[in-house]
Structures are given as structure tokens and as C-alpha cells.
Amino acid sequence: MPVYLDCAASSPMDPHVLEVCLRYMRDEFGNASSRSHGFGNEARKAVERARDQVAAVTAAHRGDVFFTSGATESNNLAILGLAEEGRRTSRMHLVSSSIEHRAVLEPMEALAKRGFRVTMVPPGKGGFVDAEAVAAAVNDDTLLVSVMHVNNETGVIQPVEEIAERLAAKSVFFHVDAAQGFAREPKALKNERIDLISISGHKICGPKGVGALISRRRGRERAPLAPLTFGGGQERGLRPGTLPVALIAGLGEAAVRWTANRWADGLAFRQRLLDGLEPLKPLVNGDLDRLLPFILNVSIPGFESDTIMQAWEDIVAVSSGAACSSASYTCSYVLPANRSASAIRFSWCHMTEMPDTAAMVEALRRA
């Protein structure tokens, strides 16, 4: 089997996380909303334990965590859920960056069709937006600023802490899509000025189909989100539906295990990978000093992405960009045009083995 290097799309499940999930599928299978027997009580305890575990990563409180199906749903809930407040207060302006995931860009586009104005701040040469430029785009009728934590294609860490500081005196809501950075780079997400944080389980060696929206109180009030779905009182009415206890318990366990300091190991892996590929003269996309040490995007001069992936198909499993975009064969809107055609994204976790880089180099030479 080829070495799996596409963890930014979906990571393998940690064996300890799998055991937790199996326990609540096989043994403790009760409904967390059932309060009349022990099975329901055990399920509810598992959910609240996971709520504590997820909250701890961002220094939030248990009551700030609302479980969802993943970061895409959380993004939609954070953005579309504020539309009613925007109309009520006549704050119909949104600010974001042009390199956001489609799960942020498309809800923004949906609100633009409903009369909202959207300002998109472009990144600089290093692949990150300027915090001052984001703050400068905010005006009196701005409802929401949404900037991702870590770019999903390049791994470049965005200046969300600096943005939070510049928004400190403003009433605007601040949302961060932390699908790629949650638990892996938690310091920035502990900033109390970040009102809303979207996370996903399967990016941190947890199960697919579960995530959360963290909604902090500012003073006494949370962001006044309106639910997008109806039909139950779960998650305090914000996100109704029977809670997937096994997945939620797995998310909590994954959050705890990823919070362990793996930064140095990630950096070492990246350096070994770059050293091994040096004969191909790879060009790193994004400021190397701002990269999350679990994602590396490079362009290899003289080759197209499809050719590279075909040559490597028996050696490594990689991608040419975001999984959602590659499914529709669209060009990257994150990378410059002169880099995107030959771009390859590597992404790994603590369970990833180092690939045979000599074989990768030789395969491209033969190609």
C-alpha cells in the first residue's frame, strides 16, 4: 500500500479513539436524551465529557460547545445563523478572505444574493492575509468577520490572534474556521475575542461525521445565532437531532490526544520530506515560517500535478489541493496561477510513516 499523505483531507482514526467509539456503539448505546434509565444517563455523561474535552482545547466553557456533523455545518451555522441578526440591526456587511474554504465562501455568496455586502481581503505573497487590512475593511454596518485559522491547501497559519486584537473594541462578531488547526495549533484559538470557532473530528484522527461550533459568551451574551434546522430541543435548540454519542465521544478523545505536543515531530517530518525531495527542486507554496508542521504544499517545476500523482500512485497517496475542489477538478483559487498546475499537497499525522523519497524522485525522473 502507498504511504497515506492526505491527512488534511481526512486522517486515519487513532486506535484509542476507535476503542472509545466502539464502546458507545457496542455497549453504551443509549440515547443521550433518554433520562429514564441508565443507558441514557451513561450516554449523556459521555456527551458532556466530550464537551469538556473539546472546550478545554480553546479555553472555552462546556456550555460554549454545540455539536454538529463537522466544520462545514458549523461554518454554515455561524454565517447563515447570523443573517436574522444582520437584518434586525441593519448590519448587512460581511468581511472574509479570498482563500477561505468553500464551506465559508459559499454561505457568504448565499448571503450576498440576499442583499448582504461582502468584502474579500486577498492574501499577501506569503499566503496569509494582513490583520490590519482585515480590520480596515470593518465599518459601522459590519456584522461578521470570518477568517480561517490554517489554510487547507497550503497549511499557512492566518493571523487570527492579531485580527482578534484589532477587533477588540468593535462590536462585530468574529468567526474562525479551525478545521485544519484545532488541537494542532491551539494557542490562537484561546483568544476570548474569537466568538465562533468551527471544528471537525476527522482532521485530528477522530471519526468522520462529527464536529462542533464553539460559541463563546462576550460579557453575558453569545452571538445570536438562529437555527438552520428544526425538530427537537437538542443542543439547546440550535442544532436539533439525536446526538451521535459514539462519534461525539470519539471527537472528545481525539481532541485530548492531539493536544499533546506533536509540533516538533511534525517539523522533523517536514524537513526529512523536503530533504528527500531536494533533487526535484520543489518550491514551497506559502511562507515556510508560518506553516502548520503537518501540511506542506510544493510545486515541482517541469511537471503537472496529474503527472506527479500518477507517477507516485504506488508510493504515496497525496492530493493536488483541497479534497472538495479536487472532486470537481477545479483549479486552485488559493495558489498563484504559475504554481497551481504543478502543486502537490502533503499532509500527515503522528501515525504517518516516512515515504521512500528516493523512489519518489526516481519515479518522476522516469516519467
ZIWORA-V109097 format. One record per backbone hydrogen bond with DSSP energy under -1.0 kcal/mol. CO is the residue of the C=O (numbers start at 1). NH is the residue of the N-H. Records with the same first field share a line. If there is no record, write none. Layout:
CO: NH / NH
//
This chain:
3: 317
5: 347
6: 9 / 10
14: 18
15: 19
16: 20
17: 21
18: 22
19: 23
20: 24
22: 26
23: 27 / 28
27: 29
31: 34
37: 41
38: 42
39: 43
40: 44
41: 45
42: 46
43: 47
44: 48
45: 49
46: 50
47: 51
48: 52
49: 53
50: 54
51: 55
52: 56
55: 60
61: 64
62: 65
64: 215
66: 213
68: 211
70: 74
71: 75
72: 76
73: 77
74: 78
75: 79
76: 80
79: 82
80: 83
81: 226
82: 86
83: 87
84: 88
85: 89
86: 91
92: 117
93: 143 / 144
94: 119
95: 146
96: 121
97: 100
101: 104 / 105
102: 106
104: 108
105: 109
106: 110
107: 111
108: 112
109: 113
111: 116
112: 115
117: 94
119: 96
121: 98
124: 127
126: 287
128: 124
130: 134
131: 135
132: 136
133: 137
135: 138
139: 142
141: 93
143: 173
144: 95
145: 175
149: 158
151: 155
155: 292
156: 151
158: 160
159: 163
160: 164
161: 165
162: 166
163: 167
167: 170
173: 145
174: 195 / 196
175: 147
176: 198
177: 149
178: 182
181: 185
187: 190
188: 191
191: 194
195: 216
196: 176
197: 214
198: 178
199: 212
201: 204 / 206
202: 11
205: 14
210: 201
211: 68
212: 199
213: 66
214: 197
218: 221
221: 218
223: 225
234: 237
235: 238
243: 245
244: 248
245: 249
246: 250
247: 251
248: 252
249: 253
250: 254
251: 255
252: 256
253: 257
254: 258
255: 259
262: 266
263: 267
264: 268
265: 269
266: 270
267: 271
268: 272
269: 273
270: 274
271: 275
272: 276
273: 277
277: 280
278: 281
283: 299
287: 290
290: 157
292: 295
294: 348
296: 346
297: 285
298: 344
299: 283
300: 303
304: 308
305: 309
306: 310
307: 311
308: 312
312: 315 / 316
315: 3
317: 5
319: 345
322: 326
323: 327
325: 328 / 330
336: 339 / 340
340: 343
341: 305
342: 300
344: 298
345: 319
346: 296
347: 7
349: 352
355: 357
356: 360
357: 361
358: 362
359: 363
360: 364
361: 365
362: 366
363: 367
//
